[in-house]
Amino acid sequence: MSLIKFNVIDEFKTYLENNVVETKKELEKISKIAGEKLRSQEKELENDKEFLSIKEKLEDKSDEKKTKKTKKQTSSNWIKYNSLNLYNGMGIKGELELYFKEIESLKIKLEKLQSAKETLDGLVSKGLKNNLNSIVYEDGGQFEIALLKNSKEVREKFKFKTEFTVPAKLEKPLFVESLLK
């Protein structure tokens, strides 16, 4: 959760683009670590049912995209202890579950960032002016944006200055000079 102020819409767009790049790098890094862990432990865990189910899930990733998304089942090896969840066991299984959970959350974050960027591009193409200030609240990949006035100068109060004359009827002249005219 964060609150960020941008001077122009392009700054917000750049912020989104940078977050997309950083999230992709993080996703690659975590995926690489998880893959190395899987390959290094493959021989040792060849006959383990849980490991085989994880491996099967990885191999079925192409089929998963075709079917609708379902909630991922968490392993029954996790024990809730106050505000922590502890893995009941030692070894790579719990570690791999955490890596895959992080990979899924990074993929969701990446999708939300790309969607927000595309939406912002759409707004700009439909006429949103680039020179507007904005304040953005980000909470879990959801963005709320409020547009602000873009003038940095404080405008003076409106003043109407003019001269005007009003003809007046006088019975007696006010000055002697006015009699001579």
C-alpha positions in Angstrom: 0.0 0.0 0.0 1.4 3.3 -1.0 0.4 6.8 -1.9 2.5 8.5 -4.7 2.2 11.9 -6.3 3.0 12.5 -10.0 3.5 15.9 -11.7 2.4 14.6 -15.1 0.6 11.5 -16.4 3.8 10.3 -18.1 5.5 10.0 -14.8 2.8 7.5 -13.7 3.1 5.7 -17.0 6.9 5.4 -16.5 6.4 4.2 -12.9 4.1 1.4 -14.2 6.6 0.5 -16.9 9.5 0.3 -14.4 7.4 -1.9 -12.1 6.6 -4.2 -15.0 10.3 -4.6 -15.8 11.3 -5.1 -12.1 8.5 -7.7 -11.6 9.6 -9.6 -14.8 13.2 -9.7 -13.4 12.0 -10.9 -10.0 9.8 -13.6 -11.7 12.7 -14.8 -13.8 15.0 -14.9 -10.8 12.5 -16.9 -8.6 11.6 -19.2 -11.5 15.3 -19.9 -12.1 15.9 -20.7 -8.4 12.9 -23.0 -8.2 14.0 -24.8 -11.4 17.5 -25.3 -10.1 16.1 -26.7 -6.8 13.8 -29.1 -8.7 16.6 -30.3 -10.9 19.1 -30.8 -8.0 16.6 -32.8 -5.9 15.0 -34.8 -8.7 17.0 -38.0 -8.2 16.6 -38.0 -4.5 12.8 -37.5 -4.6 12.1 -39.7 -7.6 9.6 -41.9 -5.7 8.0 -39.2 -3.5 4.3 -38.8 -4.3 4.3 -35.1 -3.3 7.3 -34.3 -5.5 5.8 -36.2 -8.4 2.5 -34.2 -8.1 4.5 -30.9 -8.1 6.4 -32.1 -11.2 3.2 -33.1 -12.9 1.7 -29.7 -12.2 4.7 -28.1 -13.8 4.4 -30.2 -16.9 0.7 -29.5 -17.3 1.2 -25.7 -17.3 0.3 -25.6 -21.0 -3.0 -27.3 -20.4 -3.7 -25.1 -17.4 -3.9 -22.0 -19.6 -6.7 -23.5 -21.6 -8.9 -24.3 -18.6 -10.4 -21.7 -16.3 -8.4 -20.7 -13.3 -9.2 -22.5 -10.0 -8.0 -21.8 -6.5 -4.7 -23.5 -5.8 -4.9 -26.2 -3.1 -2.5 -25.8 -0.3 -0.7 -28.8 1.0 -2.0 -30.4 4.2 1.5 -30.2 5.6 1.0 -26.6 6.7 0.2 -25.9 10.3 -1.3 -22.6 11.5 0.4 -21.3 14.6 -1.0 -17.9 15.7 -0.1 -15.5 12.8 2.4 -18.0 11.2 2.0 -21.0 8.9 4.7 -23.6 9.5 5.5 -26.4 7.2 5.3 -29.7 8.9 8.4 -31.4 7.6 12.0 -30.8 6.6 13.4 -30.7 3.1 12.7 -29.2 -0.2 8.9 -29.7 -0.4 8.0 -26.7 1.7 10.6 -24.5 0.1 9.3 -25.4 -3.4 5.7 -24.7 -2.3 6.8 -21.2 -1.2 8.7 -20.6 -4.4 5.7 -21.6 -6.5 3.4 -19.4 -4.4 5.7 -16.4 -5.0 5.8 -17.2 -8.7 2.0 -17.2 -8.8 1.7 -13.9 -6.9 4.3 -12.3 -9.2 2.4 -13.4 -12.2 -0.8 -11.8 -10.8 1.1 -8.6 -10.0 2.5 -8.5 -13.5 -0.9 -8.9 -15.1 -2.4 -6.1 -12.9 0.5 -3.8 -13.7 0.3 -4.4 -17.5 -3.5 -4.0 -17.3 -3.1 -0.7 -15.5 -0.6 0.6 -18.1 -2.8 -0.4 -21.0 -5.8 1.3 -19.3 -3.8 4.5 -18.8 -2.6 4.4 -22.4 -6.3 4.1 -23.4 -7.3 7.1 -21.3 -4.5 9.2 -22.8 -5.5 8.2 -26.3 -9.1 9.2 -25.5 -8.1 12.7 -24.4 -6.7 12.6 -20.9 -4.2 15.5 -20.8 -0.7 14.6 -20.0 0.1 17.8 -18.0 -2.3 17.0 -15.1 -0.9 16.3 -11.6 -2.2 13.2 -10.0 -2.1 11.3 -6.8 -2.2 7.5 -6.9 -3.0 5.0 -4.2 -1.7 1.5 -4.9 -3.0 -1.5 -2.9 -2.1 -5.0 -4.0 -1.9 -4.1 -7.7 -5.1 -2.1 -7.7 -4.6 1.6 -8.5 -6.8 4.5 -7.5 -6.0 7.8 -9.2 -7.2 11.3 -8.4 -6.4 14.1 -10.9 -5.3 17.4 -9.5 -5.1 20.9 -10.9 -1.9 21.4 -12.8 -1.0 25.0 -12.2 1.8 25.5 -9.8 1.3 29.3 -9.6 -1.2 30.6 -7.1 -3.7 32.6 -8.9 -4.6 36.1 -7.6 -8.1 36.9 -6.6 -10.1 38.4 -9.4 -10.0 42.2 -9.4 -12.0 44.4 -11.7 -10.3 47.8 -12.3 -11.8 50.5 -14.4 -12.6 54.1 -14.4 -16.1 55.4 -14.9 -17.9 58.7 -14.9 -21.4 59.6 -13.8 -23.0 62.8 -14.9 -24.3 64.7 -12.0 -26.8 67.6 -11.8 -25.7 70.3 -9.5 -27.7 73.4 -8.7 -24.7 75.3 -7.5 -21.2 75.0 -8.8 -18.8 73.5 -6.4 -15.8 75.6 -7.5 -15.4 79.0 -9.0 -13.3 77.5 -11.8 -16.3 75.4 -12.9 -18.3 78.6 -13.5 -15.8 80.0 -16.0 -16.0 76.9 -18.2 
